[in-house]
Amino acid sequence: MKRHEFLRELHKVSANRNYLEIGVNDGRSLRLSRVPSIAVDPAFKVVSEIKCDVHLVKATSDDFFARDNPLQHLKGGRHPLRNLRRGRSPLGHWRRTTLDLSFIDGMHLFEFALRDFINIEKHSDWGSVIVFDDMLPRNVDEAARDRHTGAWTGDVYKIIEILSRHRPDLVTVQVDTQPTGQLVVFGADPTNTVLKDKYDEILEEYLVPDPQKVPEAILERVGAVPPQALLEANFWGRLVRARNMGLPRSRGWEPLRQALEQVGVSR
């Protein structure tokens, strides 16, 4: 299954109510969205027909997230929490806009992808789905930091190990899509600051000159699941219902984690 086919089906099974995309290019992935969306790229050249309510942002993702209320397009960014049960007044109670589905396909260097994840997680929750593109390079040349090939993933594959080491609370799924694989992340925690706190330390360890030493497990896609296996997993309905009901992490995350582990995912 090709990456855009997988992303199209992911929109369906996740029943996402909004969508954020980092890295627009010509709009081939953005055209899959049918919900209020934000798409960020400093040099987009959209030639595809877009069929969603979209805010196209011509800026770097760092500059976008530095804005006051960057998700304003998605129902105003913040809105009253309508909870009148037991006679409670909604006045003074607010909740943030939470991203349901996010796609990271910006600059193909791991430090940029890591910053994108850090920023997206601040606006996500345990029921959010975050996707990294180009995570499984086919050879060392594709994985170079200095691009010298047609197809290019850069060294964003390092995100797999970084999340595994520093964020074991997350569940990550390597997906065997063509041509260069994807990583789907579940269990976002907007209160977790580990990656931000250790950002400089991570850069010092992982920022090395070419040629990159790409692990054989990455090149051979060891542990990557067939895309259809993830799409057909039985947890999606429960995730959507729990998310839409606003269940807290304490009630929704553990059952999802257990269901994900049955799909043969990596942590």
N, C-alpha and C positions, 0 to 999 in steps of 0.2 A: 504494500500500500504506500502510495506517495504521501509526502508530508501534508500537502493541501487537502488531500482526501481525508486523512486522519483528522486534521483540524476541523474540516467541515462536519464530520461525524461527532467530534468532541463538542462542538456547539450544540448539537442535538441532545446528546446524552446528559450533558451537564445542565441543560435547560437554563443557561445563564441569562440573567436579566440585564447585564451590561458587559462591556468588553473594553479592554485596554490593549493597545498594540504598540510596542516599541520597535521601530524599524518598518517603515511602510513600503519603501521603494516604489514599485509600480501599482501597488494595491491589490495584488493577486490574493493575498490572505485576508485583507480588509473586506473584500467583496463577499466573503462568506458570512459576515455578521448581519443579523437582522434586528439587533437591539441597539439602544443608545450606546455609542462608542466614542472613544478617544484614541486617536492615532498620532504618534509622535515620530518625527523624522526631520532632521535639519535640511534635507535635500530631496524630499519626495517628488516623484513625477508620476502621479496616478494616471493610468491610462485605462484601468478597468472600471466597469460600471459599478458604482457603490449603491447598495440598496438598504442603507441604514441611516439613522439620524447620527451623524458623525461630526465631531469637532476635530479638524485636521490642524495639528500644531507643528509649525515649521520652526523647530528648536531642538537643541540637544535634550536628551532625557534628563540630564542633570539640571539644566535650566528650567525644564518643565516642572520637575518636582520641587524646585526651589520657590515656585509661585505660591502665593497665598490661596489656599483652597483650589489645588490643581484639578480636582474632580468636579468642579462646579457644573460642568455640562451634564453630568450624570445626576439629574434630579436635584441640582442645587448644591451638591456636596454635603450639606447638613440639613436636616429637616426634623420637625417635631416628632418625637416618639409617641405614636398614637396608642396609648394603652389605658383604656378607661375601665379595666376590670377593677372590681372592688372600689369603684368610685374615685379612682386616682385621676387627678387632673393631668393632662399632657403638658400643661404650661411649665416651662423650665426644664423639661426633660428632652434631651437631644440625643440623637445617635448619628454616627458618621456614615457616609456612604461607603459601602464595602464592595470591593471588586469581586465579581463572580468568576470571571475568566480573564487571564492576562497572558499575553504572548510576547516573549522576549526574543527579538531577532534584530538587535541593533548592531553596534560595533562588535566585530568578532574577536575581541580580546577579552580575556577572562575578567580583568579588573572592571571593565565597563559593564559586563553582564552581571557581575557580583553587585555593583552599585545599583543596577536596575532592580535586582531582586530585593536588596535592602529597602529601596524606596517603595517598591510595590507591596512588600510585606506589611509596611506601615498602614496600608489601605486595604488589607486583606484580612481573612479570618480562617478558622479551621475548615470551613466549608468551601473556601476558595480553591480554584484550580489555576496553577501557574505553570506555563509551558516554556521551556527553553528550546530553541531551534539549533540545528547544526551541532549536536553534541557528540556524534560518533563519526569522526573523520575516518576515511578509508585508508589513508596512508599518512606518513610523516609530512610530506609536502603540503597536503591540504591543511595540516594542523600548524603550519608555520605562522609565527606572528607577523612576519614580513611577507605579504602576499606576493607569490610569484607563479600562481596557477590560476586556471579559469575557475574551477570550483574551489571554494575556500571556506573552511570552517574556522580558521584561526585556532587559538588555544582555549576556547570556551569549554572544551571537554573537562578542564580542570575543575569546573564547578561541581562535577559529580563527587570528586574526592573531598573538596572543600566542605560541601554540605554534609557528607558522611562523617567527617572528622569533627566539625564544629557544631553541627546541628542534628545530632542523632534523634532529636525529638520529631523531626520531619520524616515523612515517608516519600521516597523518590522512586520513580519508575522510569527506567530506560526503555524506550520504545523503538523497535526495529523498523522504522519507516525509511523510505528511500527519498533522496539518496544518502543523507548524512545523519539520520536518527534524531530523536528528540528526547527530552527529559521532562516528565510531568511530576510536579511537586504538590503534595497534599499536607495539610496540617499547619498552615501558616499561623504565626503567632505575632500579632502586631506589637506586643509588649516585649518581645525578645530583642535584645540589643547586642548579642554576642558577636555577630558578623561586623557590625559597625564598630564595636569596641576593639575588635582584633583585626580590623581592615589593614592597617599598616603592617602588622605582623604577618598577615597572609600574603601581602604583596612581596614582602622581603623574601619569603620562602618560595613562592611560585613564579615570580617574575624572573625568568631566565632567558638567555639569548637562544636563538635558533642554532642548530636544529633541536626541536622539542623531543623529549624522551616520552613518546606516547605509550602508555601501558598497553601490552598485548591484549589485555581484557577489553580495552576500548576498541582497538583495531579489529578484534575478532567478535565484538559485540556479545561477549560472555555475559549472561544474565539479562540481556535485553529481551523484553517480551514481544510477541507478535502483536501488532496494533489491534487486531480484531479481538484478541483475548482481553485486553483492557476495556475496549469499547463495549464488549458483551458481558462484562462482570456484573454481578447482581447487586452491587452496592450503590449504583447511581441513583436509583429511585429513592433509597433511604437518605442519601446525601441531600438530594434536592428537597425532599420533604422537611428534613431537619433544618436545612439552611433557610428555607422559606418561612418556617415557623419561628425562626430566631432562637433555636435551641442554643444554650451556652456550650462552650467547649467541654465543660465537665460532663455534659450529657450526650454530646454528639460525637466527640472525637474518638474515643476509645473503640466504640463499635465499628467506626469507619476504618480505623487502623487494623483491627482484626480481620475485617473483610478484605482489605488490601493485601494483607499478608497471605491470604489464600489464593491470590492471583499470581503469586510467585514474584513479588516485587522485592527490590532491595531497599535497605534502610541506611 
